[in-house]
Amino acid sequence: DKVRRSRPDLVVLDIMMPRIDGLEVCRRLRKDTSIPIIMLT
């Protein structure tokens, strides 16, 4: 929700995040946006 409102130029995600992993966040973002994503492993 926050990403959709603020419209960042780029999102950096870590695979190992608390509560929800970076892959799931990436999947959710890809449903609705085309914001570039960098994944850290």
MARBA-3410 file (N, C-alpha, C, O; in Angstrom, 1 decimal):
41
0.8,-1.2,0.0,0.0,0.0,0.0,0.9,1.3,0.0,0.6,2.2,-0.8 ~ 1.9,1.3,0.8,2.8,2.4,0.9,3.5,2.7,-0.4,3.7,3.8,-0.8 ~ 3.9,1.6,-1.0,4.6,1.7,-2.3,3.7,2.3,-3.4,4.2,3.1,-4.2 ~ 2.5,1.9,-3.4,1.6,2.4,-4.4,1.3,3.9,-4.2,1.2,4.7,-5.2 ~ 1.3,4.4,-3.0,1.1,5.8,-2.7,2.3,6.7,-3.0,2.2,7.8,-3.5
3.5,6.2,-2.6,4.7,7.0,-2.7,5.4,6.9,-4.1,6.2,7.8,-4.4 ~ 5.1,5.8,-4.8,5.7,5.6,-6.2,7.2,5.8,-6.2,7.7,6.7,-6.8 ~ 7.9,4.9,-5.6,9.4,5.0,-5.6,9.9,4.7,-7.0,9.3,4.0,-7.8 ~ 11.1,5.1,-7.2,11.8,4.8,-8.5,12.4,3.4,-8.5,12.5,2.8,-9.6 ~ 12.6,2.9,-7.3,13.3,1.5,-7.2,13.0,1.0,-5.8,12.9,1.7,-4.9
12.8,-0.3,-5.7,12.6,-1.0,-4.5,13.7,-2.0,-4.3,14.0,-2.8,-5.2 ~ 14.3,-2.0,-3.1,15.4,-2.9,-2.7,14.8,-3.8,-1.7,14.4,-3.4,-0.6 ~ 14.8,-5.1,-2.0,14.3,-6.1,-1.0,15.4,-7.1,-0.7,16.3,-7.4,-1.4 ~ 15.2,-7.6,0.6,16.1,-8.7,1.0,15.3,-10.0,1.1,14.1,-9.9,1.5 ~ 15.9,-11.1,0.7,15.2,-12.4,0.7,14.7,-12.7,2.2,13.6,-13.1,2.4
15.6,-12.4,3.1,15.3,-12.7,4.5,14.8,-11.5,5.3,15.7,-10.7,5.8 ~ 13.5,-11.2,5.3,13.0,-10.1,6.0,12.0,-10.6,7.1,11.5,-11.7,7.0 ~ 11.8,-9.9,8.2,10.9,-10.3,9.2,9.5,-10.3,8.7,9.1,-9.5,7.8 ~ 8.6,-11.2,9.2,7.2,-11.3,8.9,6.9,-11.9,7.5,6.3,-12.9,7.4 ~ 7.4,-11.2,6.5,7.1,-11.7,5.1,8.5,-11.6,4.3,9.2,-10.7,4.4
8.7,-12.7,3.6,10.0,-12.7,2.9,10.0,-11.8,1.6,8.9,-11.5,1.1 ~ 11.1,-11.5,1.1,11.3,-10.6,0.0,10.7,-11.1,-1.3,10.2,-10.3,-2.1 ~ 10.7,-12.4,-1.5,10.0,-13.0,-2.7,8.5,-12.8,-2.7,8.0,-12.5,-3.7 ~ 7.9,-12.9,-1.5,6.5,-12.7,-1.5,6.1,-11.2,-1.7,5.2,-10.9,-2.4 ~ 6.9,-10.3,-1.1,6.7,-8.9,-1.4,6.9,-8.6,-2.9,6.1,-7.8,-3.4
7.9,-9.2,-3.5,8.1,-9.0,-4.9,6.9,-9.5,-5.7,6.5,-8.8,-6.6 ~ 6.4,-10.6,-5.4,5.2,-11.2,-6.1,4.0,-10.2,-6.0,3.3,-9.9,-6.9 ~ 3.8,-9.7,-4.8,2.7,-8.7,-4.5,2.9,-7.4,-5.3,1.9,-6.9,-5.9 ~ 4.1,-6.9,-5.4,4.4,-5.7,-6.1,4.2,-5.9,-7.6,3.6,-5.1,-8.3 ~ 4.6,-7.1,-8.1,4.5,-7.4,-9.5,3.0,-7.5,-10.0,2.8,-7.3,-11.2
2.1,-7.8,-9.1,0.7,-7.9,-9.5,0.2,-6.5,-10.0,-0.6,-6.5,-10.9 ~ 0.6,-5.5,-9.3,0.0,-4.2,-9.5,0.9,-3.1,-10.1,0.4,-2.1,-10.6 ~ 2.2,-3.3,-10.1,3.2,-2.2,-10.5,4.3,-2.8,-11.4,4.4,-4.0,-11.5 ~ 5.0,-1.8,-12.0,6.1,-2.2,-12.8,7.4,-1.5,-12.2,8.3,-1.3,-13.0 ~ 7.4,-1.3,-10.9,8.5,-0.6,-10.3,9.7,-1.6,-10.3,9.6,-2.8,-10.0
10.9,-1.1,-10.7,12.1,-2.0,-10.7,12.4,-2.4,-9.3,12.2,-1.7,-8.3 ~ 12.8,-3.7,-9.2,13.1,-4.3,-7.9,14.5,-4.9,-8.0,14.9,-5.6,-8.9 ~ 15.3,-4.6,-6.9,16.6,-5.3,-6.7,16.5,-6.2,-5.5,16.1,-5.8,-4.5 ~ 16.9,-7.5,-5.7,16.8,-8.5,-4.6,18.2,-8.7,-4.1,19.1,-8.9,-4.8 ~ 18.3,-8.6,-2.8,19.6,-8.9,-2.1,19.4,-10.4,-1.5,18.4,-10.8,-1.0
20.5,-11.1,-1.7,20.5,-12.5,-1.2,21.6,-12.7,-0.2,21.8,-13.9,0.3
END
